[in-house]
Amino acid sequence: MDIYRWLVQSGTLARVRKPSRYIGKELNHVRKSTENKLRVLLAFPDTYEIGMSHIGLKLLYNLLNSEEYISAERTYLPWKDMFYEMKKAGIPLYSLESYTPANEFHILGITLQYELSYTNVLGLLELSGIPLFQKDRTKEPLIIGGGPCTSNPEPVADFFDLFVIGDGEVAMLELAKLVEENLELLKSGRRQELLSMLSELSGVYVPSLAKRKTGKALIKDLNDYEIITSPIVPFMNIVHDRAVIEIMRGCNRGCRFCQAGMFYRPVRERKPEKILQAIETLISKTGYEELSLLSLSTMDYSKVEELVSRAQKYFKKEHVGFSLPSTRVDSFGVEMASKIASIRKTGLTFAPEAGTQRLRNVINKNITEEEILNAVASAIEKGWKRVKLYFMIGLPTETDEDINGIVALSKKIKALGLKQLTVSVSIFIPKPHTPFQYARQITPPEARKKFSILSRIKRFAQLHLHDPGKSYIEGVLSRGDRQVGNAIYKAYKNGSLFDEWGEEFRLSTWIRAFESCKIDIESYSREKDVEEELPWDHISLGISKAFLREEYEKAHKGEPTRDCRWNGCTLCGVCQEYRTINVLN
């Protein structure tokens, strides 16, 4: 059946929520002739409004389409109503640019941003008519995974042909060229021959071959890559509905729980001139009325004051809103936030992470309570009325005193004179390639006990608590090995889909899946010995295990490690492994 005709004539779009998710034809989309082209379909395994907010997919879309021999298109996982309408009508997952079935492409690239999207990956493959398991495929598209979850790809290894580790821009162009030159191998079903060739590329891991050490692909200088100035503009509101420029990649603050800080090392800043030159073009080609300067820690951009000051002249002239996605917990952070805020100040977000100084030292969050209180006081003085705080529970060495510390610190902050305080509390999840990859994860009952102490916050502030069941399963998937893939498959077959969406997650479905596969969940949430072999040891981000072990030991001693940008090399290993350095302005 012709997919476009079905969309127009079947009446399906009138029956589903948010039909603009499925129609394509947005401003700035790229529609190329596919004749003699390598056809690549980039997929985000979640809804359109989530996937369209992700800058990584936008970067690859523009990069691949800049090559004459490649035609890159997009797809997202339909929400449940559309998913079942398509299955009922026999309509496969299709691209938004040309309404081409997903299984007619040469490459299907799937971004893996969070572990609870793993069942969505299976839904995406099944709706495409592609066998879920790699071993069952012959002439189907190459299924490629990328993104931060590839730091431990083993739980989903049986579902993918290969993974791209690290900066996708580097590896995907090399990979695409090699596939294009050897396309006949894919078309004739000689899949393993092609995979063997691809496994030789830097940053490529092929799980069906014998395990070997795989390093990450790395952009040494972000300035070598153009800023996207013509991104696709959606018809509907998306999660981050604004123009975006990535001004910096990487963060070396060294928070011991933070996987992104390890995955994207070292720090690489764009030159202010390149950013400023791109702003006017970006706004004119999208019509957006707000721009965000994106990075893991935007306030740490070395020339942030100069950049903000120069950019503000244009923003005031064109009446464009301006935002930085992170606020440093100090007076400088508040000062910068005040400079860019509009007359109506909506709110500030700070992340103390822990309620006591002892525990902040453990996690290497190098801020003091005095700095936190001074920052909030400064914000109030400058007219801010609403503040949001982020904390975690379940951190290594945590005691009830630390939990009570969250209540006490929140109360002190509210007493400074805020109109509204919101306290959001998540549960610590040990992540691969971090110093806390060895730590134990608390169980849902333990989390609920800690939540009962935190409930006192409701007397003076809004309190948001993360689902302990979701966090627990995410932790198991994060540190899982290949047999965990059996439970993922079972959970999907038993109805797990869109588990990142709170109302859709069912802990009981996952527990039954693990039990039916005879997998002991607690074996994945326990504390690891620093000398034991871990499922992800064959994946290298350039960070040595010796550094991670040393950081774990320093955590238990409460010893801090300073940011190597300003305080000298910490010998994590990345710059030595990749012969690179932090790129600052």
Salt bridges, closest charged atoms under 4 A:
GLU26 OE1 - ARG74 NH2 2.81
GLU49 OE2 - LYS18 NZ 3.44
GLU49 OE2 - ARG21 NH2 2.58
GLU68 OE2 - LYS37 NZ 3.75
GLU73 OE2 - ARG39 NH2 3.22
GLU85 OE2 - ARG15 NE 3.06
GLU97 OE2 - ARG74 NE 2.68
GLU115 OE1 - LYS431 NZ 2.92
GLU126 OE1 - LYS87 NZ 3.40
GLU126 OE2 - LYS493 NZ 3.05
ASP136 OD1 - LYS135 NZ 3.32
GLU154 OE1 - LYS211 NZ 3.83
GLU154 OE1 - ARG482 NE 2.81
GLU154 OE2 - HIS538 NE2 2.99
ASP161 OD2 - ARG137 NH1 3.29
ASP161 OD2 - ARG191 NH2 2.94
ASP167 OD1 - ARG249 NH1 3.08
ASP167 OD2 - ARG268 NH1 2.76
GLU169 OE2 - ARG249 NH2 2.80
GLU180 OE1 - LYS177 NZ 3.80
GLU193 OE2 - ARG190 NE 2.97
GLU200 OE2 - ARG212 NH2 3.43
GLU246 OE1 - ARG249 NH2 2.88
GLU273 OE2 - ARG310 NH1 3.91
GLU290 OE2 - ARG242 NE 3.42
ASP300 OD2 - ARG253 NE 2.59
ASP300 OD1 - ARG328 NH1 3.36
ASP300 OD2 - ARG565 NH2 3.66
GLU306 OE2 - ARG310 NH1 2.91
ASP330 OD2 - ARG328 NE 3.09
GLU335 OE1 - LYS382 NZ 2.98
GLU353 OE2 - LYS365 NZ 3.93
GLU369 OE2 - LYS412 NZ 2.68
GLU398 OE1 - LYS450 NZ 2.97
ASP402 OD2 - ARG358 NH2 2.65
GLU446 OE1 - ARG440 NH2 2.82
GLU474 OE2 - LYS431 NZ 3.05
GLU504 OE1 - LYS80 NZ 2.58
GLU532 OE2 - ARG526 NH2 2.99
ASP537 OD2 - LYS545 NZ 3.14
GLU551 OE1 - ARG256 NE 2.87
GLU551 OE2 - LYS554 NZ 3.74
ASP563 OD2 - ARG565 NH2 2.54
